[in-house]
Amino acid sequence: MLERATTMAHLTFMLISAMTRRWVPAISPATSMMVIGLPLTALLLVLPGLLSSTPALSHVWRPMVMVEDVAMVDPSASRAGVSARGGERPGFDSTEANDTAAEPGQPTSSAPQVREAYTYSVRPGDTVNKIAATNGLQPATIVRANGLVQPDRVLPGQQLMIPSDDSYVPPQRAEAVASRGFAARPAATKEEAFIFRIADGAQESQRVTGVPASVTIAQAILETYWGSSFLAREANNYFGIKGHARPGPAGVVWIDAWEVVDGENVVVPEPFRKYNDLTESLVDHGKFFLENARYRGALQATDDPREFARRINAAGYATDPAYSGKLISYMDRYNLYQYDLQ
């Protein structure tokens, strides 16, 4: 820029000197240079710097493009914001050259964002249809992903896996593969045969509700005396769940139940839920704990089957004060912990 300003000053000096001598013949060339040329030259050298360094006046000054620069410019390079001498044009915004460039922070069309799968805790008032609609999914996707036995009903606190889209296919669960053969395994005793028969369902209940399979099996042993009780045989009710709040999927059955009331043994007619099959009974057993607020403390100990048994007993699951001790005895004797999902 200094070289160009000097050239301009020199040309201006020669022009003004010639004009001055023409208009005022008495002035000699030396005088013309001293009086007019040198001050003007100094002004032209200093003025561009003053203008460009002052924000309010910087727009006044624009560096001149010399003739040789214009001749060297490649029109195509100029349109792209690149000068013929290399580098980007001063003040040129490279994003202006591409109309398809994305705004900062916005996804591009070539990389669509995909929502990841996540775990959702069911809230009061939720339904499968509502949860599916909120996540842009088909209800069948939620049912398939979570293996829901009763897809028309979910319970507050129940954990659901929400897939990223409707193409989700549940992976083959290792524990399900391992447990699939329990019912078909040869048993050495009738007790072992009963455990094998309900182990698959107990693990499924744990997967859906979190209730330890070992506790589920121990309760079924204790409350049905190895599956021989009237409730187990006639109502598929393996856990003695009563039907005061609502009936079972197949209604209710009334039987005389043994209870401990004020320290005395009494027999009281009670309604008990009736199920269509063993699977319904096992799953409903786990959901029973989820839908009753008094068992919230027990649900915080699902990783400790013994403590879980103690807490449901303390919360009033059974009137027998020794109920939890009996469950733990069965769990220890038959090592029912081996059926718990990790």
Buried (B, 14 or more C-beta within 10 A) or exposed (E): EEEEBEEBBEEBBEEBBEEBBEEEEEBEEEBBBEEBBEEBBEEBBEBBEEBBEEEEEEEEBEEEEEEEEEEEBEEEBEEEBBBEEEEEEEEBEEEEEEEEEEEEEEEEEEEEEEEEEEEBEBEEEBBBEEBBEEBEBEBEBBBBBBBBBBBEEBBEBBBBBBBBEEEBEEEEBEBBEEBEEBBEEEBEEEBEBBBBBBBBBBBBBBBBBBBBBBBBBBBBBBBBEBBEBEBBEEBBBBBBBBBEEEBBBBEBBEBEBEBBEEEEEEEEEBBBBBBEEBBBBBBBBBBBBBBBEEBEBBBEBBEEBBBBBBBBBBBEBBEBEEBBEBBBEBBEEBEBBEBBBE
